[in-house]
Amino acid sequence: MRALRALFSREFRLERDGKNMNIKFAPKGSAGSRATPQKAPPSPAEIELNAMRTELKKLLDVHPGTRRVMRHLVYVERALVTQGLQALTDVPEEVLRTALEQLESLVNNWSNRDLATLRSKMSVMVLNRSKDPFYGMGGANPSAFNTDSRLQVGDVSHSMFLELERQYQALVPQEVIQSVKTDFSPLGG
């Protein structure tokens, strides 16, 4: 059992040789067999993201009720933790816009560079997405319903309605109008 345990506790790698797969074991006392892999140092973008998340967390933790009231900003905070800066493109525009308004209402002094950077990135994303024809001002794709072959219904003033009704009555005989009214009346007469 000890021999099997020693065999399976050693590091190995698979090497392909044509159709064959070979298992290569590391030497018994090698330093690499027990060494933990080193993490790469974080990139400047990761450092900036971590600083923004930290400052946003501090801001939301100042008062215990802030997280309950500023739900959109909390949503953006959670999205930044799980998705990174990609969250600013994935969060719906309405949520991002409201979160930006909440952030601006909480911060009086923009001397904190990380909060100012977050505000700037959120503002740019809201502005860009509001100009986007597919995601602007409603977040939804434009409707394919608005074509010349479809009936468009809209609101008109009362005077316009009366004028259209007068024109309609001039075109259609009065007997037809009376028969339609009786057919659709709730009591049938």
LINLINZI-V465584 format. One record per residue. N is the residue number from 0. PHI is phi as a letter, one per 20 degrees, with the letter a starting at -180 (none if undefined). NEAR is the number of other ideal C-beta (glycine too) atoms within 12 Angstrom. Layout:
n->N phi->PHI near->NEAR
n->N phi->PHI near->NEAR
This chain:
n->0 phi->none near->7
n->1 phi->f near->8
n->2 phi->f near->10
n->3 phi->f near->9
n->4 phi->f near->9
n->5 phi->f near->13
n->6 phi->f near->15
n->7 phi->e near->13
n->8 phi->e near->15
n->9 phi->e near->21
n->10 phi->f near->21
n->11 phi->b near->18
n->12 phi->b near->14
n->13 phi->e near->12
n->14 phi->c near->12
n->15 phi->e near->11
n->16 phi->c near->10
n->17 phi->m near->7
n->18 phi->e near->6
n->19 phi->e near->9
n->20 phi->d near->12
n->21 phi->d near->13
n->22 phi->d near->16
n->23 phi->d near->14
n->24 phi->e near->19
n->25 phi->f near->18
n->26 phi->g near->12
n->27 phi->g near->15
n->28 phi->e near->10
n->29 phi->f near->13
n->30 phi->f near->11
n->31 phi->f near->17
n->32 phi->f near->17
n->33 phi->d near->13
n->34 phi->f near->10
n->35 phi->e near->9
n->36 phi->f near->8
n->37 phi->e near->7
n->38 phi->f near->8
n->39 phi->f near->7
n->40 phi->f near->8
n->41 phi->f near->13
n->42 phi->f near->13
n->43 phi->g near->10
n->44 phi->f near->15
n->45 phi->f near->17
n->46 phi->f near->15
n->47 phi->f near->23
n->48 phi->f near->29
n->49 phi->f near->22
n->50 phi->f near->23
n->51 phi->f near->34
n->52 phi->f near->29
n->53 phi->f near->21
n->54 phi->f near->29
n->55 phi->f near->40
n->56 phi->f near->24
n->57 phi->f near->19
n->58 phi->f near->32
n->59 phi->f near->32
n->60 phi->e near->17
n->61 phi->g near->15
n->62 phi->d near->13
n->63 phi->f near->9
n->64 phi->e near->12
n->65 phi->f near->23
n->66 phi->f near->22
n->67 phi->f near->11
n->68 phi->e near->15
n->69 phi->e near->29
n->70 phi->f near->18
n->71 phi->f near->28
n->72 phi->f near->36
n->73 phi->f near->28
n->74 phi->f near->27
n->75 phi->f near->41
n->76 phi->g near->36
n->77 phi->f near->22
n->78 phi->f near->27
n->79 phi->f near->36
n->80 phi->f near->20
n->81 phi->e near->16
n->82 phi->d near->18
n->83 phi->m near->21
n->84 phi->f near->27
n->85 phi->f near->16
n->86 phi->f near->28
n->87 phi->f near->35
n->88 phi->e near->23
n->89 phi->e near->22
n->90 phi->f near->33
n->91 phi->g near->23
n->92 phi->g near->29
n->93 phi->f near->21
n->94 phi->f near->29
n->95 phi->f near->36
n->96 phi->f near->29
n->97 phi->f near->23
n->98 phi->f near->37
n->99 phi->f near->33
n->100 phi->f near->21
n->101 phi->f near->28
n->102 phi->f near->37
n->103 phi->f near->23
n->104 phi->f near->17
n->105 phi->e near->30
n->106 phi->e near->27
n->107 phi->e near->11
n->108 phi->d near->10
n->109 phi->e near->19
n->110 phi->f near->10
n->111 phi->f near->21
n->112 phi->f near->15
n->113 phi->f near->27
n->114 phi->f near->31
n->115 phi->f near->22
n->116 phi->f near->26
n->117 phi->f near->39
n->118 phi->f near->32
n->119 phi->f near->21
n->120 phi->f near->32
n->121 phi->f near->39
n->122 phi->f near->23
n->123 phi->f near->19
n->124 phi->f near->30
n->125 phi->f near->33
n->126 phi->f near->19
n->127 phi->f near->19
n->128 phi->f near->29
n->129 phi->f near->21
n->130 phi->e near->14
n->131 phi->f near->19
n->132 phi->f near->14
n->133 phi->e near->16
n->134 phi->c near->24
n->135 phi->e near->19
n->136 phi->l near->17
n->137 phi->b near->17
n->138 phi->n near->20
n->139 phi->d near->16
n->140 phi->f near->12
n->141 phi->f near->15
n->142 phi->f near->12
n->143 phi->e near->9
n->144 phi->f near->12
n->145 phi->f near->11
n->146 phi->c near->10
n->147 phi->f near->7
n->148 phi->e near->8
n->149 phi->d near->10
n->150 phi->f near->9
n->151 phi->d near->12
n->152 phi->d near->7
n->153 phi->b near->9
n->154 phi->e near->8
n->155 phi->c near->13
n->156 phi->f near->10
n->157 phi->f near->10
n->158 phi->f near->10
n->159 phi->f near->13
n->160 phi->f near->14
n->161 phi->f near->13
n->162 phi->f near->14
n->163 phi->f near->15
n->164 phi->f near->16
n->165 phi->f near->13
n->166 phi->f near->12
n->167 phi->f near->16
n->168 phi->f near->18
n->169 phi->f near->12
n->170 phi->e near->12
n->171 phi->d near->16
n->172 phi->f near->12
n->173 phi->f near->13
n->174 phi->f near->11
n->175 phi->f near->14
n->176 phi->f near->17
n->177 phi->f near->15
n->178 phi->f near->14
n->179 phi->f near->15
n->180 phi->f near->17
n->181 phi->f near->14
n->182 phi->f near->13
n->183 phi->d near->12
n->184 phi->f near->11
n->185 phi->f near->8
n->186 phi->e near->8
n->187 phi->n near->8
n->188 phi->b near->10
